[in-house]
């Protein structure tokens, strides 16, 4: 049964990284108006939110699989406290920190209407850190880190995130930013 948990941990970690990468990239597509200048339908913003939430779910499955896998014998402390792991402590710490940053992004997004917009935006910008930390974790702790398919996928996502970030930086603010309130106002729900 032990190998089943290893495959659960391994596959859910890969899926979580993919979902986090898609959420960051989709957020950049939305915030840069690269898909057009008109207000977008609600489902496009909802997809971004869904990808972020689903990332948390798959990280929970990843942590559960690691906890239940008897090969390395991860305990709760090793999974939740940076550098507590005796197995590749730095590599595991990247993932632990990425998880906490992602939780901060998700929690502040759920509380968005109850906190100042400036706070939400500052925390939301740390999504870049989730992408970077998660990618470093994947490439240092993941057993698939030498797979050409995975390396090309990581390279592709990294190039896309870098290109969209550069586009966001270079595009004048008034032509790139559309917030969720504008989307919600432009499209009736239902």
RODO-2510 file (C-alpha; in nm, 4 decimals, decimal comma):
residues 190
     n   res          X          Y          Z
     1     x     0,0000     0,0000     0,0000
     2     x     0,2981     0,2296     0,0588
     3     x     0,3720     0,2787    -0,3108
     4     x     0,0125     0,3876    -0,3714
     5     x     0,0591     0,6779    -0,1305
     6     x     0,3859     0,7693    -0,2994
     7     x     0,2085     0,7864    -0,6359
     8     x    -0,0727     0,9899    -0,4799
     9     x     0,1807     1,2327    -0,3304
    10     x     0,3830     1,2518    -0,6506
    11     x     0,0922     1,2993    -0,8904
    12     x    -0,0958     1,5455    -0,6696
    13     x     0,2212     1,7516    -0,6298
    14     x     0,2615     1,7707    -1,0068
    15     x    -0,1049     1,8607    -1,0523
    16     x    -0,0836     2,1255    -0,7761
    17     x     0,2168     2,2856    -0,9459
    18     x     0,0352     2,2853    -1,2808
    19     x    -0,2783     2,4395    -1,1295
    20     x    -0,0790     2,7074    -0,9455
    21     x     0,1061     2,7903    -1,2671
    22     x    -0,2198     2,8136    -1,4608
    23     x    -0,3748     3,0334    -1,1889
    24     x    -0,0811     3,2761    -1,2019
    25     x    -0,0802     3,2817    -1,5815
    26     x    -0,4574     3,3223    -1,6005
    27     x    -0,4399     3,6076    -1,3474
    28     x    -0,1821     3,7774    -1,5684
    29     x    -0,4037     3,7306    -1,8742
    30     x    -0,6934     3,8914    -1,6883
    31     x    -0,4956     4,1789    -1,5388
    32     x    -0,3191     4,2734    -1,8624
    33     x    -0,6288     4,2684    -2,0850
    34     x    -0,4291     4,0599    -2,3324
    35     x    -0,7559     3,8844    -2,4200
    36     x    -0,9248     4,2117    -2,5162
    37     x    -1,0161     4,5454    -2,3685
    38     x    -1,3857     4,4859    -2,3107
    39     x    -1,5070     4,3643    -1,9738
    40     x    -1,4872     3,9878    -1,9660
    41     x    -1,7570     3,7438    -1,8630
    42     x    -1,7734     3,6438    -1,4973
    43     x    -1,6631     3,2889    -1,5662
    44     x    -1,3139     3,4045    -1,6670
    45     x    -1,2522     3,5534    -1,3224
    46     x    -1,4262     3,2568    -1,1610
    47     x    -1,1887     3,0234    -1,3461
    48     x    -0,8903     3,2084    -1,1958
    49     x    -1,0400     3,1727    -0,8484
    50     x    -1,1269     2,8071    -0,9086
    51     x    -0,7696     2,7278    -1,0196
    52     x    -0,6298     2,8846    -0,7019
    53     x    -0,8742     2,7002    -0,4785
    54     x    -0,8153     2,3706    -0,6558
    55     x    -0,4412     2,4200    -0,6074
    56     x    -0,4978     2,4245    -0,2303
    57     x    -0,7005     2,1029    -0,2548
    58     x    -0,4272     1,9233    -0,4491
    59     x    -0,1592     2,0450    -0,2081
    60     x    -0,3673     1,8996     0,0759
    61     x    -0,3803     1,5677    -0,1147
    62     x    -0,0031     1,5953    -0,1748
    63     x     0,0621     1,6471     0,1964
    64     x    -0,1759     1,3653     0,2888
    65     x    -0,0022     1,1269     0,0492
    66     x     0,3380     1,2183     0,1915
    67     x     0,2099     1,1758     0,5473
    68     x     0,0652     0,8307     0,4702
    69     x     0,3620     0,7083     0,2640
    70     x     0,5802     0,4912     0,4907
    71     x     0,8991     0,5177     0,2805
    72     x     1,0271     0,8553     0,4062
    73     x     0,7990     0,8737     0,7092
    74     x     0,7022     1,2412     0,6990
    75     x     0,5282     1,3621     1,0118
    76     x     0,3133     1,6702     1,0469
    77     x     0,6095     1,8793     1,1660
    78     x     0,8233     1,7815     0,8664
    79     x     0,5407     1,8749     0,6307
    80     x     0,4411     2,2022     0,7945
    81     x     0,7591     2,3523     0,9406
    82     x     1,0352     2,4696     0,7062
    83     x     1,3676     2,2857     0,7560
    84     x     1,2118     2,0308     0,9954
    85     x     1,2452     1,7530     0,7398
    86     x     1,5525     1,5329     0,7499
    87     x     1,4929     1,4360     0,3846
    88     x     1,6168     1,7190     0,1594
    89     x     1,5351     1,9915     0,4158
    90     x     1,5927     2,2874     0,1835
    91     x     1,3977     2,1320    -0,1037
    92     x     1,1038     2,0540     0,1256
    93     x     1,1216     2,4004     0,2849
    94     x     1,0632     2,5649    -0,0558
    95     x     0,7335     2,3755    -0,0792
    96     x     0,6300     2,4509     0,2790
    97     x     0,6875     2,8240     0,2327
    98     x     0,5076     2,8199    -0,1058
    99     x     0,2091     2,6533     0,0639
   100     x     0,1894     2,9221     0,3336
   101     x     0,2163     3,2029     0,0800
   102     x    -0,0585     3,0381    -0,1274
   103     x    -0,2784     3,0127     0,1822
   104     x    -0,2266     3,3848     0,2476
   105     x    -0,3282     3,4641    -0,1116
   106     x    -0,6359     3,2414    -0,0935
   107     x    -0,7504     3,3620     0,2507
   108     x    -0,7132     3,7302     0,1639
   109     x    -0,9000     3,6668    -0,1612
   110     x    -1,1883     3,5149     0,0326
   111     x    -1,1806     3,8150     0,2676
   112     x    -1,1361     4,0685    -0,0117
   113     x    -1,4579     4,2579     0,0578
   114     x    -1,3639     4,2899     0,4261
   115     x    -1,0038     4,4120     0,3961
   116     x    -0,8520     4,7196     0,2295
   117     x    -0,7884     4,6736    -0,1422
   118     x    -0,4248     4,7764    -0,0912
   119     x    -0,3711     4,4838     0,1508
   120     x    -0,5377     4,2372    -0,0817
   121     x    -0,3314     4,3535    -0,3775
   122     x    -0,0030     4,3407    -0,1829
   123     x    -0,0698     3,9842    -0,0699
   124     x    -0,2046     3,8825    -0,4117
   125     x     0,1172     3,9963    -0,5779
   126     x     0,2943     3,7287    -0,3750
   127     x     0,1402     3,4804    -0,6181
   128     x     0,4632     3,5281    -0,8093
   129     x     0,6451     3,3899    -0,5042
   130     x     0,4110     3,0888    -0,5025
   131     x     0,5058     3,0196    -0,8633
   132     x     0,8796     3,0613    -0,8044
   133     x     0,8934     2,8738    -0,4734
   134     x     0,6712     2,5946    -0,6033
   135     x     0,8860     2,5602    -0,9140
   136     x     1,2064     2,5454    -0,7109
   137     x     1,0421     2,2848    -0,4827
   138     x     0,9388     2,0803    -0,7858
   139     x     1,2871     2,0932    -0,9379
   140     x     1,4724     2,0147    -0,6151
   141     x     1,2449     1,7735    -0,4286
   142     x     1,0420     1,6120    -0,7040
   143     x     1,1415     1,2660    -0,8225
   144     x     1,0380     1,3612    -1,1766
   145     x     1,2756     1,6581    -1,1905
   146     x     1,4926     1,4939    -1,4585
   147     x     1,2031     1,4113    -1,6904
   148     x     1,2417     1,5970    -2,0220
   149     x     0,8643     1,6415    -2,0491
   150     x     0,8498     1,8014    -1,7051
   151     x     1,1533     2,0207    -1,7708
   152     x     1,0065     2,1456    -2,1002
   153     x     0,6722     2,2089    -1,9281
   154     x     0,8422     2,4060    -1,6499
   155     x     1,0454     2,6000    -1,9072
   156     x     0,7305     2,6793    -2,1072
   157     x     0,5316     2,7998    -1,8073
   158     x     0,8267     2,9982    -1,6759
   159     x     0,8729     3,1674    -2,0130
   160     x     0,5010     3,2439    -2,0353
   161     x     0,4846     3,3887    -1,6828
   162     x     0,8009     3,5931    -1,7460
   163     x     0,6683     3,7236    -2,0798
   164     x     0,3295     3,8166    -1,9344
   165     x     0,4943     3,9818    -1,6339
   166     x     0,7159     4,1857    -1,8641
   167     x     0,4110     4,2777    -2,0727
   168     x     0,2289     4,3834    -1,7553
   169     x     0,5221     4,5995    -1,6447
   170     x     0,5640     4,7651    -1,9847
   171     x     0,1947     4,8244    -2,0578
   172     x     0,0521     5,1563    -1,9347
   173     x    -0,1580     5,1036    -1,6221
   174     x    -0,4758     5,2618    -1,7602
   175     x    -0,4877     5,0187    -2,0523
   176     x    -0,4072     4,6993    -1,8645
   177     x    -0,5901     4,6829    -1,5344
   178     x    -0,9437     4,5627    -1,4989
   179     x    -1,0640     4,4579    -1,1591
   180     x    -1,3178     4,1992    -1,0597
   181     x    -1,5712     4,4663    -0,9585
   182     x    -1,5715     4,5950    -1,3180
   183     x    -1,6257     4,2443    -1,4534
   184     x    -1,9081     4,1744    -1,2069
   185     x    -2,0787     4,5068    -1,2882
   186     x    -2,0546     4,4508    -1,6625
   187     x    -2,2027     4,1016    -1,6644
   188     x    -2,5213     4,0101    -1,4791
   189     x    -2,4937     3,6820    -1,2908
   190     x    -2,7221     3,4077    -1,4116
***
